Amino acid sequence: MMSPDDSVVKLIRSLKLLTGLLAVVFGLFSVFLLVVLFGKPEPGPDQAAGEKLTETKTADIARLMPWKGPSESDLSKLTPAEQQMVRYGKELIVHTSDYLGPKGSVKHLSNGMNCQNCHLDAGTKPWGNNYFAVEATYPKFRARSGKIESQAKRINDCFERSLNGKGLDEQSNEMRALLAYMKWLGTGVPPKQAPDGIGIYKMNDLDRAADPVAGKAVYEQKCQSCHQPAGEGMLASDEIHYLFPPLWGKHSYNTGAGLYRISNLAGYVKANMPLGASYDAPQLIDGQAWDVAAFINSMPRPRKDLSKDWPNPADKPFDHPFGPYADPFSEKQHKYGPFNPIKDWQKRHKNLDAR
């Protein structure tokens, strides 16, 4: 049986414990309130630069909430005829070559690659060159052509450049199916908006030129098991489409493709390659992604007449690898970098022109 003195001691201990817990809760609440009001404190000068970078990248990833596409329940809201067109459009993205490749059952328009080879997971993967914003952002002006472009024009650009082939008839059933699929993927995206996760991951610039020689070593270690030593890709057993696409050579994308810009290819690689990588679980550091992109785009591939591209040379991107340019930098620097001097020059002269 507990004595009166024991009861008092136990009560005192309980009160002390309760007081301690309240103090901890109050302290945590105070820290939370300070962070909300004033932001997270910056790392001190004695903290390693690498630790600060890691912390920043973790915070960035936690902040980003990639846009998620529509679900099957959204598809069920369409009419049966609309559903059929959307499903055919997806089928064309995933198995382009089966229908429109060199041995295609509908037409022979492309080089044997599938749209999905560049637009991953049927154009739905975050920072996998997805289609979520196509419906919301087109028609729009594009400096490359100097004109307002429709969605159909943009699709045919891919056929002519990334698939190194010929464009679809804009009135064809296949074009209408592709447009229907992209419209459905854009369900809920506000007009003229491009939510997080759209397109290609934007890389931080290097303070040096990207190195094709170093990139060759990365390719041999990380990439050639799928894309093969000569970059020829891996054909399926039916020899109609590619399991893994060619990265150079006569069956790959040509010099007018978006991935022939090294920043696009580096960002695409960083967020998606090698197989199994994603934007929040990359397998390559930034320098490796830049270097392997430099190596891939240093290799031979089909050429396209680009004489009508970029009617205003001042609008060319910093990494467009073909002159003439409005700036004094060489084609080699525009292709491989370093890019910061080019960007600084373009920014200064843009500000001067605005005065």
C-alpha positions in Angstrom: 0.0 0.0 0.0 1.3 3.5 -0.9 2.0 5.9 1.9 0.9 9.6 1.8 4.5 10.6 1.4 4.8 8.3 -1.7 1.7 9.8 -3.2 3.1 13.3 -2.9 6.4 12.3 -4.4 4.7 10.6 -7.3 2.5 13.7 -7.8 5.5 16.0 -7.9 7.3 13.8 -10.4 4.2 13.7 -12.6 4.0 17.5 -12.5 7.6 17.8 -13.4 7.2 15.4 -16.3 4.1 17.3 -17.5 6.0 20.6 -17.2 8.9 19.2 -19.3 6.6 18.0 -22.0 4.9 21.3 -22.2 8.2 23.1 -22.5 9.2 20.8 -25.4 5.9 21.4 -27.2 6.2 25.2 -26.6 9.8 25.1 -28.0 8.8 23.2 -31.1 5.9 25.6 -31.7 8.2 28.6 -31.3 10.6 27.2 -33.9 7.8 26.5 -36.3 6.4 30.0 -35.8 9.9 31.6 -36.4 10.3 29.5 -39.6 6.9 30.5 -40.9 7.5 34.2 -40.1 11.1 34.6 -41.1 12.0 31.6 -43.3 14.5 28.9 -42.7 18.0 30.1 -41.5 20.8 30.0 -44.0 23.6 27.6 -43.3 26.5 29.3 -41.5 29.8 30.1 -43.2 31.4 27.1 -41.4 29.0 24.6 -43.1 30.4 22.7 -46.1 29.3 23.9 -49.5 28.2 20.4 -50.4 26.0 20.2 -47.4 24.3 23.4 -48.3 23.7 22.2 -51.9 22.2 18.9 -50.6 19.9 20.8 -48.3 18.8 23.1 -51.1 18.1 20.3 -53.5 16.2 18.3 -50.9 14.0 21.4 -50.2 13.5 22.0 -53.9 12.3 18.4 -54.5 10.0 18.6 -51.5 8.6 21.8 -52.8 7.9 20.6 -56.3 4.7 18.7 -56.8 4.7 17.5 -60.5 1.4 17.7 -62.3 -0.4 14.4 -62.5 -2.4 13.6 -65.6 -6.0 12.5 -65.8 -7.2 9.1 -64.6 -9.3 6.5 -66.3 -12.4 8.0 -64.5 -11.7 11.2 -66.5 -11.7 9.2 -69.7 -15.0 7.7 -68.8 -16.5 11.2 -68.9 -16.0 11.3 -72.7 -18.3 9.9 -75.3 -17.5 6.4 -76.6 -16.3 7.9 -79.9 -14.0 10.3 -78.0 -12.7 7.6 -75.8 -11.8 5.5 -78.9 -9.9 8.4 -80.4 -8.0 9.0 -77.2 -7.0 5.4 -76.9 -5.9 5.3 -80.5 -3.8 8.4 -80.0 -2.1 6.8 -77.0 -1.5 3.7 -79.1 0.2 5.8 -81.8 2.5 7.4 -79.2 3.6 4.1 -77.7 3.8 2.1 -80.9 4.4 4.8 -83.6 6.6 2.6 -85.7 4.0 -0.2 -85.9 1.6 2.2 -87.7 3.8 4.9 -89.2 7.4 3.5 -89.3 9.3 2.0 -92.2 7.1 -1.1 -92.0 4.1 0.7 -90.6 0.6 -0.7 -91.2 -0.9 2.8 -92.0 1.9 4.8 -93.7 5.6 4.8 -93.9 6.6 8.2 -92.5 9.2 7.8 -89.7 12.6 6.4 -88.9 11.4 3.5 -86.8 11.5 5.2 -83.4 8.4 5.6 -81.3 7.1 8.9 -79.9 7.4 7.3 -76.5 11.2 6.9 -77.0 11.4 10.6 -76.2 8.1 11.3 -74.5 8.3 8.8 -71.8 5.4 6.7 -70.3 3.2 7.7 -73.3 4.0 11.4 -72.6 3.0 11.3 -68.9 6.3 11.1 -67.0 7.3 14.2 -64.9 10.2 16.0 -66.7 10.1 13.1 -69.2 9.1 15.5 -72.0 5.4 15.0 -71.3 2.4 16.4 -73.1 0.4 17.9 -70.2 0.7 21.5 -71.3 0.2 21.1 -75.1 -3.5 21.8 -75.1 -3.1 24.7 -72.7 -0.2 26.5 -74.5 -0.9 26.0 -78.2 -1.4 27.8 -80.6 1.5 30.0 -79.7 4.3 32.0 -81.3 7.6 30.1 -81.7 10.8 32.0 -82.4 12.3 29.0 -84.3 9.8 29.4 -87.1 9.0 33.0 -86.4 5.3 32.2 -86.7 2.3 31.2 -84.5 2.2 27.4 -84.6 -0.7 25.1 -84.0 -0.6 21.8 -82.2 -0.7 19.9 -85.4 2.4 21.9 -86.7 4.2 21.0 -83.5 3.4 17.3 -83.9 4.6 17.4 -87.4 7.8 19.1 -86.3 8.5 16.0 -84.2 7.8 13.7 -87.1 10.2 15.7 -89.4 13.0 16.2 -86.8 12.9 13.7 -83.9 11.6 10.9 -86.1 13.5 12.2 -89.1 10.5 11.6 -91.4 7.6 13.2 -93.0 4.6 15.0 -91.4 1.1 13.6 -91.1 -1.8 14.9 -93.1 -3.4 17.3 -90.6 -6.9 16.0 -91.5 -5.9 12.4 -91.1 -7.4 10.1 -88.5 -4.0 9.6 -87.0 -3.5 13.4 -86.5 -7.0 13.7 -85.0 -6.2 10.8 -82.6 -2.9 12.4 -81.5 -4.6 15.7 -80.9 -7.5 14.0 -78.9 -5.0 12.2 -76.7 -3.0 15.4 -75.9 -6.2 17.3 -75.3 -7.3 14.6 -72.8 -3.8 14.6 -71.1 -4.3 18.4 -70.6 -7.5 17.9 -68.6 -7.5 20.5 -65.8 -4.4 22.4 -66.9 -5.2 26.2 -66.8 -4.9 28.0 -70.2 -1.5 29.4 -70.9 0.0 27.6 -67.9 2.8 25.1 -67.6 2.7 23.4 -64.2 5.7 21.8 -62.5 6.9 18.7 -64.1 6.2 19.8 -67.7 8.6 19.3 -70.5 12.3 18.8 -69.8 14.3 19.3 -66.5 16.2 22.5 -66.5 19.9 22.0 -65.7 22.3 24.2 -63.8 25.0 25.5 -66.1 28.6 24.2 -65.8 31.5 26.6 -65.3 33.3 24.7 -68.1 32.5 23.3 -71.5 30.8 19.9 -71.6 33.3 17.2 -72.5 32.5 14.6 -75.1 35.5 12.5 -74.2 34.5 12.3 -70.5 30.9 11.6 -71.8 32.1 8.6 -73.8 33.2 7.0 -70.6 29.9 7.7 -68.9 28.1 6.3 -72.0 30.1 3.1 -71.9 29.5 2.6 -68.2 25.8 3.7 -67.9 24.2 3.7 -71.3 25.5 1.2 -73.9 24.0 -1.9 -72.3 20.6 -0.6 -73.6 21.5 1.7 -76.5 24.4 -0.5 -77.7 28.1 0.3 -78.2 27.6 2.0 -81.6 24.5 3.9 -80.4 22.3 1.9 -82.8 19.7 1.0 -80.2 18.0 -2.3 -79.7 15.3 -3.5 -82.1 12.4 -5.7 -80.9 12.3 -9.3 -82.2 9.7 -8.2 -84.8 12.2 -5.7 -86.2 9.4 -3.1 -86.5 10.1 -0.9 -83.4 12.9 -0.2 -80.9 13.0 -1.5 -77.4 15.7 1.1 -76.8 16.1 3.8 -79.4 19.2 4.6 -81.5 21.0 7.7 -80.1 23.0 8.4 -83.3 23.3 7.1 -86.8 20.9 7.1 -89.7 17.9 5.9 -87.6 18.2 8.5 -84.9 16.9 12.1 -84.5 18.3 14.6 -86.9 20.2 17.9 -86.3 16.9 19.9 -86.2 15.5 17.9 -83.2 15.0 19.5 -79.8 17.3 17.0 -78.2 20.2 18.1 -80.5 20.4 21.1 -78.1 22.7 19.9 -75.4 20.9 21.6 -72.5 17.7 19.7 -73.5 19.5 16.4 -73.8 21.4 16.9 -70.5 18.2 17.7 -68.7 16.4 14.8 -70.2 19.2 12.4 -69.3 19.5 13.8 -65.7 15.9 13.2 -64.9 15.3 10.0 -66.7 18.5 8.0 -67.5 19.9 5.4 -67.1 16.8 3.2 -67.0 15.1 3.6 -63.6 16.2 7.1 -62.9 13.7 9.9 -62.2 13.9 13.6 -61.3 13.8 12.9 -57.6 16.1 9.8 -57.8 18.8 10.7 -60.4 21.6 8.3 -61.1 24.0 10.8 -62.7 25.5 14.0 -61.3 25.1 17.1 -63.3 28.6 17.0 -64.9 28.0 13.4 -66.1 24.7 14.4 -67.7 26.2 17.3 -69.5 29.2 15.3 -70.7 27.2 12.3 -71.9 24.9 14.6 -73.8 28.0 16.2 -75.4 29.2 12.8 -76.4 25.9 11.7 -77.9 25.4 14.9 -79.9 29.0 14.8 -81.1 28.2 11.6 -83.0 27.0 11.5 -86.7 23.3 11.6 -87.4 21.0 12.7 -90.2 21.2 16.4 -91.1 18.2 18.7 -91.7 18.0 21.9 -93.7 17.7 24.6 -91.0 18.0 27.6 -93.2 14.5 28.8 -92.4 14.8 28.3 -88.7 15.3 31.3 -86.4 14.5 34.1 -88.9 15.8 36.5 -86.2 19.3 35.2 -85.2 19.1 37.2 -82.0 16.3 34.8 -80.8 18.5 31.7 -81.1 19.0 29.9 -77.8 22.4 30.0 -76.1 23.0 26.3 -77.1 21.8 26.4 -80.7 24.8 24.8 -82.4 24.5 26.5 -85.9 25.2 30.1 -86.9 24.9 32.8 -87.9 24.5 34.4 -84.5 23.9 37.9 -83.2 26.7 37.4 -80.6 30.4 36.9 -81.2 30.7 33.3 -79.9 31.7 30.3 -82.0 29.5 27.4 -83.0 31.7 25.1 -80.9 31.0 27.2 -77.8 27.3 27.4 -78.6 27.3 23.6 -78.8 29.3 22.6 -75.8 29.7 25.7 -73.7 30.7 27.2 -71.4 27.4 29.0 -71.7 27.4 31.6 -69.0 29.4 34.1 -71.2 26.9 33.6 -74.0 24.0 34.1 -71.6 25.6 37.2 -70.0 26.2 38.7 -73.5 22.6 38.0 -74.6 21.2 39.5 -71.4 23.3 42.7 -71.6 22.4 43.3 -75.2 18.7 42.5 -74.6 18.7 45.1 -71.8 20.4 47.6 -74.2 17.9 47.0 -76.9 15.0 47.5 -74.4 16.2 51.0 -73.6 
